[in-house]
Amino acid sequence: MTARSCPVCGSSDQLNIFTESNFDQEKINEFTFASRKLPDYMHYRLVNCPGCDLLYASLIPQPDSLTKAYFEASFDSVQEAHYASRTYAGFLSGIMRRLPDLEGALDIGAGDGAFLEELIARGFSRVAGVEPSKAPLTFAKDKIRPLIKNSVFRGEDFPKESFSLVTCFQTLEHMRQPLESCRSIYALLKPKGAAFFICHNRRGLCAKIMGLKSPIYDIEHLQLFSKKSIGILLEKCGFTGIKIKPVFNYYPLQYWVRLFPFSAKLKSGLVSWLRKIKLAQAPIMLAAGNFAVICYKKD
C-alpha cells in the first residue's frame, strides 16, 4: 500500500478521517473490481480534504497490483451497461451542438462498448474506447470489439487534439491520479471539444441516507467527488463552461434491489419473488446519487 496526499489539491494537512479501512484480503475475488457488482461494503481508509472537499483513500495499492486486479475482473452486467448508456446518451444532443465536429470520440472505461454504439448511432466517426478489464470485451459486438483498447487509460496512447468528445463514466473515481488523467483528457481534445463525466456524488442524498452501506463506498473507489471538488479539479486542468447536472438512472427493478443494503438472503428472496410476479425486469427511474459533468476545452 502507498500513502498519498489529496490527488486534487495536493494537501496533506488537517485531514479529517471519514472512516477507517474495512476490507478482508481473503474476500477479494474476481468480482471485487467488476463494474456494477453486488455491493460487498469493503473500502480503504477514507479521509476528507477540507480544502477541496474530496473524499479519498489515503493508502492505496501499488499500480501494478491494481492493473492486474482490473484486468482479471469478471463482468456480468451487460444489461445494466446498456441501460446506463441509453441514460447517458440523453445528454449528447446538448453537447453535440457545441462541438467543433463529430470526428473523434473516446470513451474511457468502455466496458463492452455499449456507449460506443450510442455514439456511432448519433453520427460520431473515428470512435474508440479504453477498457482495463478483458472480460467485458468478450461481450462486445463484433463491429465494436476492434474499437476498444484493452488497457488502462494513458494519454500518450492517442494523438493530441484528436477528439471532439471524451467521455468517462463512473471511472474517474477509480484512477490513481485523477488530476493527471484529466489533464491528459484536456490535451486529447480539439479546441472547443467537450469532456463528459458521470461521477458518484459523495454529498448526495442517497449517500447521506445509506451511510457506509451506500455502494459508492467501495474498494474500487480511490476518491469520491462532490460538486465542489470536481469543479476544482476541472478548473485546474483548464476546462471552461463547466456544467453539473443531476442524473436519473433507468435500471431493471431487480438491479435496484441488489444495491440496497439488505442481507444476501433477503435480496435473493426479493429477486426471486419479483421474477415470479414478472416485475424483475420492470425499468424503474431513480436519482441514484450521481451527477453529470460537462465541460469544454478553450478555443
C-alpha positions in Angstrom: 0.0 0.0 0.0 1.2 3.5 -0.9 0.4 6.7 1.1 -0.8 9.8 -0.8 -1.9 13.3 -0.3 -5.0 14.8 -1.8 -5.0 13.8 -5.5 -6.8 17.0 -6.5 -5.3 19.9 -4.5 -2.2 18.1 -3.1 -3.0 19.0 0.5 -2.0 16.7 3.4 -2.7 19.0 6.3 -5.7 18.9 8.7 -7.3 15.9 7.1 -10.4 14.5 8.7 -10.8 10.8 8.9 -14.1 9.8 7.4 -13.8 6.1 8.1 -11.1 3.6 8.8 -10.4 0.8 6.3 -12.8 -2.2 6.1 -11.6 -4.9 3.8 -10.6 -8.5 4.1 -8.0 -9.7 1.7 -9.5 -13.2 1.7 -12.8 -11.9 0.4 -11.3 -10.3 -2.6 -12.3 -12.2 -5.7 -12.9 -11.8 -9.5 -15.9 -9.5 -8.8 -14.3 -7.2 -6.4 -13.1 -4.9 -9.2 -16.0 -5.6 -11.6 -18.4 -2.9 -12.7 -22.0 -2.8 -11.2 -21.2 -5.7 -9.0 -23.2 -6.8 -5.9 -22.0 -4.4 -3.1 -19.5 -6.1 -0.7 -19.1 -3.0 1.5 -15.3 -3.1 1.6 -13.3 0.1 1.3 -9.9 1.6 2.2 -9.3 4.2 4.8 -11.0 7.4 3.6 -10.1 10.9 4.6 -11.8 14.2 3.8 -9.8 17.1 2.3 -11.1 20.3 3.9 -9.5 22.4 1.1 -11.3 20.9 -1.9 -13.9 18.6 -0.3 -12.6 15.5 -1.9 -13.0 12.2 -0.1 -10.2 9.9 -0.9 -8.3 6.7 0.1 -5.1 7.8 1.9 -3.4 4.4 1.4 -3.9 2.6 -2.0 -2.4 -0.4 -3.7 0.6 -0.3 -6.0 -0.1 0.5 -9.6 0.8 -3.0 -10.9 -1.5 -4.6 -8.3 -4.5 -2.5 -9.4 -3.9 -3.0 -13.1 -3.8 -6.8 -12.6 -7.0 -6.7 -10.5 -8.9 -4.9 -13.2 -7.5 -7.0 -16.0 -8.7 -10.2 -14.3 -12.1 -8.8 -13.1 -15.3 -10.6 -14.2 -18.2 -8.9 -16.0 -21.9 -9.8 -15.6 -23.6 -6.6 -16.2 -24.3 -6.4 -19.9 -28.0 -5.5 -19.4 -27.2 -2.7 -16.9 -24.4 -1.3 -19.1 -26.8 -0.8 -22.0 -29.4 0.8 -19.7 -26.8 3.2 -18.4 -25.5 4.0 -21.9 -29.0 5.0 -23.0 -29.4 7.2 -20.0 -26.1 9.0 -20.6 -26.8 9.3 -24.3 -29.7 11.5 -23.4 -27.1 14.3 -22.6 -25.5 14.1 -26.1 -27.8 16.3 -28.1 -27.0 19.4 -25.9 -23.2 18.6 -26.1 -23.1 18.0 -29.8 -24.5 21.4 -30.6 -21.3 23.0 -29.2 -18.7 20.6 -30.6 -16.3 21.6 -33.5 -17.4 18.4 -35.4 -18.3 14.8 -34.7 -15.0 13.3 -35.8 -13.2 11.6 -32.9 -14.8 10.3 -29.7 -13.1 8.4 -26.9 -14.9 6.5 -24.1 -12.7 5.8 -21.1 -13.9 2.7 -19.2 -15.8 1.5 -22.2 -16.8 -1.9 -20.8 -18.4 -3.9 -23.6 -18.7 -0.9 -25.8 -22.4 -0.1 -25.1 -21.8 3.7 -25.2 -19.7 3.4 -28.4 -22.8 2.1 -30.0 -24.7 5.2 -28.9 -22.0 7.5 -30.3 -22.0 5.7 -33.7 -25.8 5.8 -33.8 -25.6 9.6 -33.4 -23.2 10.2 -36.2 -19.8 10.2 -34.5 -16.9 8.8 -36.6 -13.5 7.5 -35.5 -14.9 6.2 -32.3 -12.6 4.5 -29.8 -12.7 3.0 -26.3 -10.3 2.1 -23.5 -11.2 -0.7 -21.0 -8.7 -2.2 -18.5 -10.7 -5.5 -17.9 -10.6 -8.3 -20.5 -13.9 -9.9 -19.6 -16.2 -7.1 -21.0 -14.6 -7.3 -24.4 -15.9 -10.9 -24.9 -19.4 -9.4 -24.7 -18.8 -6.6 -27.2 -20.5 -6.8 -30.6 -18.3 -7.9 -33.4 -18.2 -4.4 -35.0 -17.4 -2.8 -31.7 -14.7 -5.0 -30.2 -11.9 -3.8 -32.5 -12.6 -0.2 -31.4 -11.7 -1.0 -27.8 -8.2 -0.9 -26.5 -7.7 -3.4 -23.6 -5.6 -1.2 -21.3 -5.7 1.4 -18.6 -6.1 4.9 -19.9 -2.8 6.6 -20.9 -3.0 9.9 -22.7 0.2 9.2 -24.6 -1.5 6.3 -26.4 -3.5 8.8 -28.5 -2.6 11.8 -30.7 -3.1 15.2 -29.0 -6.1 17.3 -30.0 -7.6 14.3 -31.9 -11.0 14.0 -30.2 -14.1 16.2 -30.3 -15.5 14.4 -27.3 -14.0 12.3 -24.4 -16.4 10.5 -22.1 -15.6 8.9 -18.7 -18.5 7.4 -16.8 -18.1 6.4 -13.2 -14.4 5.8 -13.9 -12.6 8.9 -12.6 -13.2 7.5 -9.1 -11.0 4.5 -9.9 -8.0 6.4 -11.3 -4.8 6.7 -9.1 -4.1 10.2 -10.4 -7.3 11.9 -11.4 -5.7 15.3 -11.9 -3.1 13.9 -14.3 -5.8 11.9 -16.1 -8.0 14.9 -16.6 -5.0 16.9 -17.9 -4.4 14.1 -20.4 -8.1 14.3 -21.4 -7.8 18.0 -21.9 -4.7 17.5 -24.1 -6.5 15.0 -26.3 -9.4 17.3 -27.0 -9.6 19.5 -30.0 -10.2 23.3 -29.3 -13.8 23.6 -28.2 -14.0 19.9 -27.7 -16.0 18.5 -24.7 -15.4 16.2 -21.8 -18.4 14.4 -20.3 -18.1 12.7 -16.9 -20.6 10.8 -14.7 -19.5 10.8 -11.1 -20.8 9.5 -7.8 -21.9 12.4 -5.6 -20.4 11.9 -2.1 -22.6 14.8 -0.9 -25.8 13.4 -2.5 -28.9 12.5 -0.6 -28.5 8.8 -1.3 -25.1 8.7 0.3 -26.3 10.6 3.3 -29.3 8.3 3.9 -27.4 5.0 3.3 -24.2 6.0 5.0 -21.4 3.4 4.7 -23.9 1.0 3.2 -24.1 3.1 0.1 -22.5 1.3 -2.8 -20.2 4.3 -3.5 -18.0 3.4 -0.5 -16.2 0.6 -2.3 -12.7 -0.7 -2.5 -12.6 0.2 -6.2 -13.1 3.9 -5.5 -9.9 5.7 -4.7 -11.7 9.0 -4.4 -15.2 10.3 -4.4 -16.2 13.7 -5.6 -18.7 16.5 -4.6 -19.7 19.3 -6.9 -17.1 21.5 -5.3 -14.2 19.0 -5.7 -15.0 18.1 -9.3 -15.2 21.8 -10.2 -11.8 22.5 -8.6 -10.3 19.5 -10.4 -11.5 20.5 -13.9 -10.7 24.2 -13.5 -7.1 23.3 -12.6 -6.9 21.4 -15.9 -8.1 24.4 -17.9 -11.7 23.4 -18.6 -14.3 26.1 -19.0 -18.1 26.2 -19.2 -18.4 23.5 -16.5 -22.0 22.4 -16.0 -23.1 19.9 -13.4 -26.5 18.2 -13.8 -28.4 15.5 -11.9 -28.7 12.0 -13.4 -31.8 9.9 -13.2 -30.9 6.3 -14.0 -33.2 3.7 -15.5 -32.4 0.1 -14.4 -34.5 -3.1 -14.0 -36.1 -3.3 -10.6 -34.0 -6.3 -9.6 -30.8 -4.3 -10.1 -32.0 -1.6 -7.7 -32.8 -4.4 -5.1 -29.2 -5.6 -5.4 -27.9 -2.2 -4.5 -29.9 -1.8 -1.3 -28.2 -2.8 2.0 -30.4 -5.9 2.6 -29.0 -9.2 3.6 -27.9 -11.5 0.8 -30.7 -13.9 1.8 -33.4 -11.2 1.7 -32.0 -9.8 -1.7 -32.2 -13.3 -3.2 -35.7 -13.8 -1.9 -36.9 -10.5 -3.2 -35.4 -11.0 -6.7 -36.9 -14.5 -6.9 -40.3 -13.1 -5.9 -40.0 -10.2 -8.5 -39.2 -12.8 -11.2 -42.2 -14.9 -10.1 -44.6 -12.0 -10.5 -42.8 -10.8 -13.7 -41.6 -7.5 -12.3 -37.9 -8.2 -12.0 -37.2 -6.6 -15.4 -39.5 -3.6 -14.9 -37.5 -0.4 -15.7 -37.5 2.0 -12.8 -36.1 5.5 -12.8 -34.3 6.8 -9.7 -31.9 9.5 -8.8 -29.2 7.2 -7.6 -26.8 9.9 -6.3 -24.8 10.6 -9.5 -24.2 13.8 -11.4 -23.2 14.5 -14.9 -20.3 17.0 -15.6 -19.9 18.6 -19.0 -17.0 20.9 -19.7 -15.1 22.3 -22.7 -11.6 23.0 -23.9 -10.8 26.6 -24.6 -10.8 27.8 -28.2 
